[in-house]
Amino acid sequence: MSVRLGVYSDLEFWRRDGRPVAEESFLLFAAALRPHVDALALAGRLGEDAARGAYAVPEDVDFVALPHYASLSRPLAALRAVRGSLRAFRALVERVDAVWLLGPHPLAIAFALQARRRGRAVVLGVRQDLPAYVRTRHPRRPDLVAAGYALEGAWRLLARACPVVVVGPDLARRYRRASAVLPAVVSLVRAGDVAASRPPRRRAPDAPFEVLAVGRLDPEKNPLLLADVLAALVAR
């Protein structure tokens, strides 16, 4: 079965050496869908700064540039980008069979309605608990927290009519009333990147136990949770 897929996530992109690049590694996961479909197009807001971004959109993946805005926490700037975003995504919808929309996000809701009107298959995606994320990032902005709850409510309502891919069991529980739910694990490590297992090295009984943790140092990633877990293990 031939499938041309369009993917939208609220990622920021820039140009470097003629190619769109992004700072968020989720781009790697989205681009890895390319071998599984006949054509893949990624849509995201394109900024003017050419120096940022560690991950490039692959050559065999199309890129649809949406108008740039800094953040949804600046709603007026984001509103100015709505018309151009709808126009660009409407053109994308005309050349794909299905869209995967990551949200909750105001544009993702509008894009879903656009795609459904044109008879395209719509799949939703949820990577994180949006209200909790907004509370962490903007603890003194009750208006933004309220907007986060409203967006999640709208996204869950839309999921009643569209299948949804969620990250982890907690989000699967929240979206259990969706038409279909696929809990997923987002991994950026390919099988070929994993080193062959080695026999455990011998350690002295009193030698320190060393753990390497790799992750982004942001509140929603909770990097200190590992220390709490290890402390609980030691206490037992």
C-alpha positions in Angstrom: 0.0 0.0 0.0 1.4 3.4 -1.0 1.5 6.0 1.8 2.7 9.5 1.6 3.0 10.9 5.1 3.2 14.5 6.4 4.4 15.1 10.0 4.0 18.2 12.0 5.6 19.0 15.3 6.2 22.4 16.9 9.9 22.3 16.2 12.0 25.3 15.3 14.2 25.0 12.2 16.9 27.0 10.7 19.0 26.9 7.5 22.6 25.7 7.5 24.4 25.0 4.2 21.1 25.0 2.5 19.5 22.3 4.6 16.9 22.8 7.4 18.3 21.9 10.8 16.7 21.7 14.3 18.0 21.6 17.9 15.6 19.0 19.1 16.6 15.4 18.6 13.0 14.4 18.0 13.7 15.2 14.4 15.8 12.0 14.3 12.8 9.9 15.4 10.5 11.6 12.9 12.9 11.3 10.0 13.4 7.6 10.8 9.9 7.0 9.4 11.1 7.6 5.9 12.0 3.9 5.1 8.5 2.9 6.1 6.6 5.2 3.7 6.8 6.1 0.1 7.3 9.8 0.8 7.8 11.8 4.0 7.4 15.5 4.5 8.2 17.4 7.8 6.5 20.7 8.6 8.0 23.2 11.1 8.5 26.9 11.8 11.6 28.2 10.0 13.7 30.9 11.6 16.3 33.2 10.1 19.2 32.3 12.3 21.6 30.0 10.4 23.9 29.1 13.2 21.6 27.0 15.4 20.6 23.3 15.1 22.5 20.1 15.5 20.2 17.8 13.5 19.6 18.2 9.7 16.6 17.0 7.8 17.7 14.2 5.5 18.0 14.7 1.8 15.2 12.2 1.0 12.7 14.0 3.4 10.8 17.0 2.2 10.6 20.1 4.4 7.6 22.5 4.5 8.6 25.8 6.1 6.0 27.4 8.3 6.1 31.1 9.4 8.3 31.5 12.5 7.3 32.7 15.9 9.4 32.5 19.1 6.9 30.8 21.4 3.2 30.3 22.2 3.8 32.1 25.4 3.9 35.2 23.1 0.4 34.8 21.6 0.3 37.9 19.5 3.4 36.9 17.6 2.1 33.4 17.2 -1.3 34.7 15.9 0.5 36.5 13.1 1.9 33.2 11.9 -1.5 31.4 11.7 -2.6 32.5 8.2 0.7 31.6 6.5 0.9 28.3 8.5 -2.6 27.3 7.3 -1.7 28.2 3.7 1.5 26.2 3.7 0.0 23.2 5.4 -3.0 23.2 3.1 -0.5 22.8 0.2 1.1 19.9 2.0 -2.2 18.1 2.6 -2.8 18.1 -1.1 0.2 15.9 -1.8 0.0 13.4 1.1 -2.3 10.5 2.1 -2.0 10.9 5.8 -0.7 13.3 8.5 0.7 12.7 11.9 0.3 15.7 14.1 2.1 16.2 17.4 0.2 18.1 20.0 -1.7 19.4 21.8 -1.1 22.6 19.9 -3.4 25.2 18.3 -2.0 24.8 14.9 -2.1 21.0 15.1 -5.8 21.2 15.8 -6.3 23.5 12.8 -4.2 21.2 10.6 -6.2 18.2 11.7 -9.4 19.9 10.6 -7.8 20.9 7.3 -6.7 17.3 6.6 -10.0 15.7 7.6 -11.9 18.1 5.3 -9.7 16.9 2.4 -10.4 13.3 3.3 -6.9 12.5 4.6 -6.1 10.1 7.4 -5.2 11.9 10.6 -3.2 10.4 13.4 -2.5 12.4 16.5 0.7 12.3 18.7 1.3 13.2 22.3 4.8 13.3 23.7 4.2 14.9 27.1 1.7 16.1 29.7 1.2 19.6 28.4 -0.4 21.2 31.5 2.4 19.9 33.7 5.0 21.2 31.2 3.4 24.6 31.2 3.2 24.7 35.0 6.9 23.9 35.2 8.0 26.4 32.6 5.7 29.3 33.5 4.7 28.9 37.2 3.7 32.5 37.5 1.4 32.5 34.4 -2.0 31.1 35.4 -3.3 32.2 32.0 -0.8 30.0 30.2 -1.6 27.1 32.5 -5.3 27.5 31.8 -4.5 27.6 28.1 -2.6 24.3 28.5 -5.6 22.6 30.1 -7.9 23.9 27.3 -5.6 22.7 24.6 -5.3 19.2 26.2 -9.1 19.1 26.5 -9.5 19.9 22.8 -6.8 17.4 21.8 -8.4 14.6 23.8 -11.8 15.5 22.3 -10.3 15.3 18.8 -8.7 12.0 19.7 -12.3 10.6 20.0 -12.3 10.7 16.2 -8.6 10.1 15.4 -6.2 7.4 16.5 -3.4 8.7 18.7 0.2 7.6 19.4 1.3 8.4 23.0 4.6 8.2 24.8 4.3 6.0 27.9 1.5 4.4 29.9 0.4 7.6 31.8 -0.5 9.3 28.5 -2.1 6.1 27.3 -4.4 6.2 30.4 -5.3 9.8 29.7 -6.2 9.1 26.1 -7.9 5.8 26.8 -11.2 7.1 25.2 -9.5 7.8 21.9 -10.7 5.9 18.8 -7.4 3.9 19.0 -4.3 4.3 21.3 -0.8 3.1 20.5 1.6 3.5 23.4 5.1 4.0 22.1 8.6 4.5 23.3 10.7 7.2 21.5 14.3 5.9 21.2 17.0 7.7 19.3 19.4 4.8 19.7 19.6 2.5 16.7 20.4 -1.2 17.2 23.6 -0.7 15.3 24.7 1.9 17.8 24.6 -0.4 20.8 28.0 -1.9 21.7 28.4 -5.6 22.1 27.9 -6.8 25.6 31.0 -7.5 27.6 31.5 -9.8 30.6 31.2 -7.8 33.9 34.5 -6.5 35.2 35.5 -7.6 38.7 35.1 -4.9 41.3 36.4 -4.7 44.8 33.5 -5.0 47.3 34.1 -1.4 48.6 34.7 0.1 45.1 32.3 2.9 44.2 29.5 2.0 41.8 29.4 4.4 38.8 26.4 5.2 36.7 26.3 7.3 33.5 23.1 9.1 32.7 22.6 10.9 29.5 19.8 13.5 29.1 18.8 17.1 28.6 19.1 19.2 31.8 15.5 20.6 31.8 12.9 20.5 34.6 10.5 18.2 32.7 13.3 15.6 32.3 13.7 15.5 36.1 17.5 14.6 36.0 17.6 14.3 39.8 15.1 11.4 39.8 18.0 9.0 39.2 19.7 10.2 42.3 16.5 9.7 44.3 16.1 6.2 42.9 19.7 5.2 43.8 19.3 6.7 47.3 16.2 4.5 47.8 18.1 1.4 46.6 20.9 2.1 49.0 18.4 2.6 51.8 17.0 -0.8 51.1 
